[in-house]
Amino acid sequence: MRVLTFTSLFPNSYQPLLGIFVYQRIAHLARRPGNLVQVVAPVPHFPPSLPTTRWQKYAQIPREERIGNLTVYHPRYLLVPKISMPLHGLLMFLGTLSFVRQLNQEIDFDCIDAHYLYPDGFAATMLGRRLGLPVIVSARGTDVNVFPSFPLIRPMIRWTLRRAAGIIAVSRALKETMVKLGAPPEEVCVIGNGVDTQRFQPFDRRMARRQLGVPEEAQVIVSVGSLIPSKGHQLLLAAAAGIAPRYPHLQIYLLGEGSYRARLEALAREARVQDRLHLVGSKPNEELPLWFSAADVSCLASAREGWPNVLLESLACGTPVLATRVGGVPEVITSPELGVLVDQDIASIARGLEQALGRQWDREALVRYAQTRTWDVVAAELERYLASQIPPRGSSAPSRSGNGLNGVD
């Protein structure tokens, strides 16, 4: 099977953590016998007259590079910050059409595998219609939970859902939202994310804490995610501050960066727990197993999620999770033996923290559970589904798939 993966949400030499979950799914698909996968990850280009210091990082991304076992191309397309959002998908299509057409002439792809409904999926669907290729679009979270609220973008998302040959959601919750947008329920295949169990595995807790400089006697909460309001770090901090008098060695480590950093520091000072809060910044993927292994519990207090990878990654390291029951979270944490699900409010999170910290967890059982959902399992499901959406050679590419979904649904 010859697959063109089309997405801007993909790692590159300048942003190695960008879309790492997309990379894992595609890299494992490429490793399966008989598959050829090429990645087109478009990069925005800005008019030279614009003061685009914030966006200059994109100019440092090479036109072609090797990421793991994949060749990745970065064609440029015009984009004007804050102005082009409603035109983003069209500009991405126009900027990449010539390159994708040439690449297709060389390789003769069977399908386009697009990630993120807008702008990527919209642009990919137009490419597929122009080149006669079936397009399978994958929804990830924000593209379904947030973008449809924009009046000018919602019609383009609905158009993509109607015209794509196949549709993948990473959770049943996301599928339900897509159906409300007009996607036929029988046409949406659910394929959740996986976990790299070669990387995410348990380390000795004392060793991990020594290596990271975490006090050995501490009760450690770790939360991995961007420092933005929707991730709920402010609620986690308030909840931890509320139980701190009963946990004299409680320490909170937030791994990530974002616009909310200064606000979180201020909240910690107001709650007088600034000595317990550690904003350690973004960490490379290969370092996360140490942080999970060092923690007593990992937390995700988000307002919305698709299928959060950090949950399985924590479990694969033998660390229980506390998470808000939003999006696909209950589809990952399917049992009280894996973690604690709470509402997204301070009181619920505080009770959940005390429950998680006061319990003896079967860490080996957590690891075994995570090992049932590896990226190899995900790649096999994806391969079956993509194959089911590819018409026989010589027939026209469909704009809508038939029945026979072969993913996890």
N, C-alpha and C positions, 0 to 999 in steps of 0.2 A: 504494500500500500504506500502510495506516494502522497505525503501530507504537507501542505503549506500552512504553518501556524502563523497567524497574523494577529499581533497584539503589541501595543506600546507598553504593556505591563510586563516587562521582562528584564532580567538582570543585564547589565552591561559593565564594561570595565570601569566606568566612573560611578555607577550605582549598583554594586554587587548584590544588594539585598532586595532590589526592586522586583516584585512579582516572583519571589523565589518559589512559591507554590505552583505557579504556572510552569516554571522551569522544571520542577521535579516531575510533574505529570507528563510533560512532553519528552523530557530526557529518558524517562522509563519507557514511554511508548517507542521511542527511537531505538531502544536496545532490544526490542522484541524482534525475532527473526522475520525478515521480509519487509520491514518498514524502512522508508526513507523519509526523514523529516527535515524540512528547511524552515527557518524562522525569519520572518520579516517583522521587525520591530521599529516602526516609523519614529522619527525624531523631529520635533518642531524646529523650524527655522524662522527667524524673526527679521523684519526689515532692518537694515543696518542703521537707519536713521533713528530707531527707537532706543531709548536708554534701557537696555535689558540686562543690567548687571546680574540680576537674580537668575536669569535664564542662560547665562553664558556657559553654564556647565554642559548644556546640550552640544555646544560646538566642539567639546572635547571628546565626544563619543565617536569612534571611528566608523567609517562607512561599512566595514565588514570586520567581523572578529569571530573568534572561537570561544564559546562559553561551554565548558564541560565537553560533552560529546556532540555538540550542535554547532553548525555554522549559522551565524546570526547576521542579517543584513539590516542596515539602518538608513533607509532612504529618507530624504528630508521633505517636509511639506511646510507651506507657509502658515503661520499662526500669529495673530496679534493678541497679546494678553488682555483679558477682561472684555474684549470686544468680540472675539471670534467663537465664543462657546456655541451659539446656535449653528455656526457654520463649520464647527470643528470636524464633524464627520465628513462633510463634503470636501473640505480642504485636504483632509487625510486621503480620501479617495483620489482626488485629482493629482496630489503630489506623488502617489505611489503607483498609479495605474501603469505608466510606461515601464517601470522597473518590474512590477509583478507580471506584466504581459511577457516581457523578455524572459524572465525566470521560468514562466510556465512553458514557453516555447522550448526551452532547454530541457526541462524535466518532465513536462506533461503530467501535472498533478492529478490525483484522483479527487481531491476535495480541499477546501479551505477550512481550517479549524481556527475560529476567531474567539478571542477572550475579551470580555467586557462589552456589554451591549452597545454602549455609546461612549465615545465615538467609534471605537474599533469595530464592533460588530456591524454597525450601520455602514461604515466604509467597506468592510469585507463583503457584505451582502451585495453592495453595488458592484464590487470587483467581480464577484462570482457571476452575477447576471451578465456583465460585460464579456467575461471569458468563458461562459458556459460551464462553470464549475459549481457543484453543490457546496453550500456553506453551512457549517454547523457552528452555532454561536453558543458560548458558555457565559452564563450570568454568575457574578461573583459576590455581589452584595450591594454596594453603594449604587451601582448602575441600575439596580431594580428598586432599592429601598429609598433612594434620595432623588436621583435624576428625573424620574417621571413627574416630580412635583413642579418642574420647570415647564411652563406652558409651551414653549417653543421646542423643547426637546422631547416631551412625551409623545407627540405624533411620530417622531422618527424612531423611537424605541418600539412603538406599536407596529410601525411599518416593518421593522427588522424582524420582529417576532412572527409576522404574517408571511414574510418572504423567505426566511431561512429554511433550508432543507431539513435541518434538525436543531433541536434546542436542548441544552444541558443546564441543569441547575445543580448547585453544589449542596443543596439541602431541600427537604420537602417543604420547609417554611418558605424558602425562596420560590419554589415552584408555585405555591399557592398565590404568592404575590404576582407572579408572572401570569397566572391564569386570570387574575383580576384585571390585568392589563390587556387581556384579549387572547392570550395564547391558549390553544385547545389543550385541555388536561392530558389527553392521550398522546400529545405530541411532545411533551416535556419529559425528558429522561433525567433522573436524579443520580448523579455520580459524585459522591462526597470526596473530599480531599483525603490524603493519606499521611503517612509519617515515615521519615527516613530512619529506620531502626539501626542502620549501621552507624549513624551519627548520634541519634538520640537514644542513649542507653544509660543505665544508672552508674554513677560513680560513688565511691565511698564518701559519705557526707562530710566527715571530718577532713578528709583530704581536699574535697571541693572547697570547703570553707577556708582552709588554710591558704589555698591557692588564690582565692578571691579576696582574701583579707576580711572575711566575715567572722565575727566572734563565734567561737565554738559553742558557747553556752546560750546563744541567742535563740529566740523563737522568731523564725524568719519567714516573712511574706515576700514573695516575688511577683511582680506583675510586668508582663512584656507587652508593649503597645505604644503607639504614638501618644505624645503628651497633648491631647486635644480633648475638648469637653465630652465628646460622644463616647470616649473610652471609659469615662466614669472614675478616673483616678481620684478626683476630688471627693467622691463619695467613699471610696475605699479609704482614703486618708482620714476622713471624718470618722468613719466606723472604727478604724484602728486606734484613733485618738480616744474614742469612747471606751474602749476596752483596755487601753494601755495601763491604767492604774492596777489592774489585776494581772498584768503580764509585764513585770518590771524589765524583762530582757527583750521585749518585742522590738523588732527592727523591720522597716519596710524598704524594699529596694525596687525602684521603678526603672525599667530598661526601655529607653526610647527617648526621642526628642520631639519637640513640637512647640507650638505657639503658647501652650498653657504652662510652660515651665515656671515662669516667674509667678504666676498665680498660685501654683501648687506650693512654691516656696513661701509665699505670703500666708497661705492657709496653714501651713505647718507652724509658722511662727505664732499665728493667732491661737492655734490650739496647743501651743507649747510642746510640740513634738518634733521640733526642727532637728533635734539630736537623734531622732529615730528614723527620719526620712533620708534616703540616699537616692539622689537622681544621678544614676551612673551613666546615662547617655545610651545611645544605640550601641549594640554589641554585635559582632559578627556571628553568623549563624552557627559556626563551629564552636563558639564559646557558650552558647545557651545551655547545652547539657550540664555544664558545671553549675550554672545558676539554678537550674531546676533541681539538680541533685543536692545543692546546698540548702534548698528551701524546705520548710515544714509544710507549706501550702503555696500553690500558685493561684493567682486571682485574675479574673477577667470580669470587670464590672460594667461592661458596655451597654449602651442604649440600643444598639442594633449590631447584628453580625450575620454573615452568610454561613460559612463553616470555618470557625476559627482554628487555625492550625496549631496554635499554642496549647490547646487542650490535649490533643493526642501527644504532642511533643513532651509535655509535662508528665503525662501518664507513662510514656515510654521510658522516662527516667525514674519511675517509681514514686512520683510525687502527686498527691491528690490535688484536686482543683476545687476552687470555689468560683462559681460563675453565675451571672444573671441568666434567667431562663428566657433568652431572646433568640430569635432567628433559629439557626440550626444547632444551637448549644444543647438542647435536650436530646437531639439525635446523636450527639457524641457522648454525653454523660447520661447513659441509659439506665444507670443503677445507682442507688445510694452508696454502693460499695466503691464507686469511682470518684465521688466528690459530692459537693453540696451545691444545690441550685437554690437561688434566692431571687427575690424581687429587687428591682433597681432603686432601693432606697437605703438610707443610712442604717436604720434600725434592723432591717433584714440582713444586710451585709454584716453588721456587727454580730448578730446572733449566729450567722453562718461561720464567721471567723472563729468564734468560741467553740462551735461544734467541731470544726475542722481541726483546730489546735488541741482540742481535748480528747481526740480519738486516736486509737492505735490502728493504723491502716495496714492492710496486707499489700505491701509494696510489690511483691512478686506477682500478685494477681493483677495489679495495675499494669505492669509491664506486659504480661501475657495478653491482656485485653488490647493494648495498643498494637501489639504485633499481629493482630488479625486484620489490621487495616494499613498495610504497607503500600508504598507507591507502586510496587509491582502488581498488587491486587487492583489498584485504581487503573493502571495502564491496560490491564487485560479487559476490564469493563469498558474503557474508552475505545479500545481497538474493536471490540465487538459492535459497539454502537456506531462508530464511524463507518465500519464496513457495511452495516445495515442501511446506511443512508447514501451509499455510493451506487448510482445506477450502472447497469452493464455498459461496457464500452460500446459506443456507437449510438446510444440513446441519449436524449436530451436530459440535462440536469434538472431535477425537480425544484420547484420553489417551496414545496411543502412535503415533508416526509409522509410515508404511509405508516402502517402499524408495525409491530415487531420491535419494540424498544427492548434493548438487551442489557441496559444498565441496571443499577440497583434502584428500585423505585418502590 
